[in-house]
Amino acid sequence: AAIGGAAELLQDELPAADRERFARQIREQTQRLQSLVDRLLELSKLEQRHSLDHQQRLDPAGLVERLLRSHAPRLQQAGLSVRTEVTEGLSVQGEAELLELALSNLLDNAIEFSPPGAVIELSVKADAENVCIAVRDHGVGVPDFAWPRLGERFYSTARPERPGQAPRKGSGLGLAIVRQVMALHGGELRLSPAQPGLRAALCLPEA
């Protein structure tokens, strides 16, 4: 609807500033549609799988390092910094591509919910049975009513408003993808309030 409305308005004679605003709206909504389609395809592929195809012994510290390298431009653009606490020498069994996909979704969410200038915390720790790779933001957190539905496909809470931008809402597919990845790995997605913010952890059996 947003794309259609902006496209119709662009057919009229408009001041340059208005034309740029409507063109930007079309670009933003097109990117949102592309992201939605991509995530739907990823989730569909994951739901059709019943086991892992290419398991290997993986270093969680290496997964975190690659994650930060790939997200560095977006973190810089959002004015966010990252604090890491990584226990060395741990290992998990799994598919690197899928675990990187899950971690990428968690970090994307943390970026979306973090206020400018905030810190995102990334940690790798072991408990009695699992290795947990956690992402914690310092954003607005999750309303009490939303906790039971987190990870449900198409359910999403509103993103914080940015100056000059309309209120945004996600697709509700990111955490659904993460849960599916964890199910394939025999692991668990653990979500907990961080006061402020949200802590999301991928917990997998130690290899």
C-alpha positions in Angstrom: 0.0 0.0 0.0 2.8 2.4 0.9 4.6 1.7 -2.4 1.4 2.0 -4.4 0.5 5.3 -2.8 3.9 6.8 -3.2 4.1 5.7 -6.9 0.7 7.3 -7.6 1.9 10.6 -6.1 5.1 10.6 -8.1 3.0 10.7 -11.3 2.0 14.3 -10.4 4.1 17.4 -10.5 5.8 17.7 -7.2 8.5 19.8 -5.5 11.9 18.1 -5.6 11.9 17.5 -1.8 8.5 15.7 -2.0 9.7 13.6 -4.9 12.8 12.5 -3.0 10.7 11.7 0.1 8.3 9.5 -1.9 11.1 7.8 -3.8 12.9 7.1 -0.5 9.7 5.6 0.8 9.5 3.3 -2.2 13.1 2.2 -1.7 12.6 1.5 2.0 9.4 -0.5 1.5 11.0 -2.5 -1.4 13.9 -3.4 0.9 11.4 -4.4 3.6 9.5 -6.7 1.1 12.8 -8.2 -0.1 13.8 -9.0 3.5 10.4 -10.5 4.2 10.6 -12.8 1.2 14.1 -13.8 2.0 13.2 -14.7 5.6 10.1 -16.6 4.5 12.2 -18.7 2.1 14.8 -19.4 4.8 12.2 -20.4 7.3 10.4 -22.6 4.8 13.7 -24.4 4.0 14.5 -24.9 7.6 11.1 -26.3 8.4 11.5 -29.0 5.7 14.7 -30.2 7.2 14.8 -32.9 9.8 18.6 -33.1 10.5 21.8 -31.3 9.9 23.7 -32.1 6.7 27.2 -30.8 7.3 28.1 -31.0 11.0 31.5 -30.0 12.2 33.3 -29.0 15.4 33.0 -25.2 15.6 34.7 -22.6 17.7 32.0 -20.2 19.1 34.6 -17.4 19.5 35.2 -17.7 15.7 31.5 -17.4 15.0 31.3 -14.2 17.1 34.3 -12.8 15.4 32.9 -13.3 11.9 29.5 -12.0 13.1 31.0 -8.7 14.2 33.1 -8.4 11.1 30.0 -8.8 8.8 27.9 -6.3 10.9 30.6 -3.7 11.4 29.2 -1.2 8.8 25.7 -1.4 10.2 26.9 -1.0 13.8 28.9 2.0 12.8 26.0 3.5 10.9 23.7 3.1 13.9 26.3 4.6 16.3 26.5 1.5 18.4 29.5 -0.2 20.1 30.0 -3.8 21.1 31.4 -5.2 24.3 32.5 -8.9 24.2 33.2 -11.5 26.9 34.4 -14.7 25.3 35.6 -17.8 27.0 38.2 -19.4 24.9 38.7 -23.1 24.2 35.0 -24.0 24.0 33.5 -25.9 21.0 30.1 -26.9 19.7 28.9 -29.3 17.0 26.8 -28.0 14.2 26.5 -26.3 10.8 28.4 -23.0 10.7 26.1 -21.4 8.1 23.0 -22.0 10.1 24.5 -20.9 13.4 25.8 -17.8 11.8 22.3 -17.2 10.4 20.8 -17.5 13.8 23.4 -15.2 15.4 22.9 -12.7 12.6 19.2 -12.5 13.4 19.8 -11.9 17.1 22.3 -9.1 16.4 20.0 -7.6 13.8 17.3 -7.4 16.5 19.7 -5.9 19.0 20.7 -3.2 16.6 17.0 -2.5 15.8 16.1 -2.0 19.4 19.2 -0.2 20.6 19.1 3.6 21.1 21.9 5.5 19.3 25.2 5.4 21.3 24.3 2.3 23.2 26.4 -0.8 23.9 25.5 -4.3 22.7 27.0 -7.1 24.7 28.1 -10.4 23.2 29.3 -13.3 25.3 30.3 -16.9 25.0 30.1 -18.9 28.2 29.7 -22.5 29.4 27.4 -23.8 32.1 27.1 -27.4 33.4 25.8 -28.8 30.1 25.8 -26.1 27.4 27.8 -23.5 25.6 25.7 -20.3 25.4 26.4 -17.5 22.8 24.4 -14.5 24.1 23.4 -11.1 22.6 22.2 -8.4 25.0 20.9 -5.0 24.0 20.1 -2.0 26.2 16.9 -1.0 24.5 13.3 -0.7 25.6 12.9 -4.4 26.3 9.8 -6.6 25.8 6.4 -5.8 27.2 5.0 -8.4 29.6 2.1 -9.3 27.3 4.5 -10.1 24.5 6.7 -12.7 26.2 4.5 -15.7 25.5 4.5 -15.0 21.8 8.1 -14.2 21.2 9.4 -16.4 18.4 6.0 -16.9 16.9 6.0 -16.3 13.1 4.7 -12.9 12.1 4.4 -11.7 15.7 6.6 -8.6 16.4 6.7 -5.7 18.8 7.1 -2.2 17.5 10.7 -0.9 17.0 11.7 2.3 18.8 11.0 5.4 16.8 13.9 7.1 15.0 14.0 10.8 14.3 12.5 11.5 10.9 11.2 8.0 10.5 7.7 6.5 10.9 7.1 3.8 13.6 8.5 0.5 12.4 7.6 -3.1 13.0 9.6 -6.2 12.0 8.4 -9.2 10.1 8.3 -11.5 13.2 10.3 -14.1 11.3 13.8 -13.6 12.8 13.2 -15.4 16.1 11.1 -18.1 14.4 14.2 -18.8 12.2 16.4 -18.9 15.3 14.2 -21.3 17.1 14.2 -23.6 14.0 18.0 -23.5 13.8 18.2 -24.4 17.5 15.7 -27.3 17.1 17.9 -28.8 14.4 21.0 -28.5 16.6 19.3 -30.0 19.7 19.8 -26.7 21.4 17.6 -23.9 22.8 16.9 -20.2 22.3 16.7 -18.6 25.8 15.2 -15.2 26.0 15.2 -13.1 29.3 14.7 -9.5 30.4 18.0 -7.7 30.9 16.8 -4.5 32.6 17.1 -2.6 30.4 16.9 -4.5 27.2 16.7 -8.2 26.1 19.1 -11.0 26.4 18.9 -13.7 23.7 21.2 -16.8 24.0 21.8 -19.7 21.7 22.6 -22.6 24.0 24.0 -25.8 22.5 25.6 -29.0 24.0 29.3 -28.6 24.3 31.2 -30.8 21.8 
